């Protein structure tokens, strides 16, 4: 995961956001490569995750990869404009 400036991650159940599982604010630190295992936070095999990227100044870059059961499930690499945000909803099935 990389963020310029903020990346937030929330788990959702039945389209209701339940709990924050990730938050990182950087100035696109080239050494930032967070990896998190959300398995312990999952309450059911089918899960939704909402990721929101927020940029304040200049061109912001948001990058993340969601891997489920060892395979790439969702990959994002997008630039966000000044004072812009974008959200991605990812649904996955844990085996």
Buried (B, 14 or more C-beta within 10 A) or exposed (E): BBBBBBBBBBBBBEEEEBEEBBEBEBEBEEEBEEEEEBEEBBEEEEBBBBBBBBBBEBEBBBBBEBEBEEEEBBEBEEEBEEEEBBEBEBEBEEE
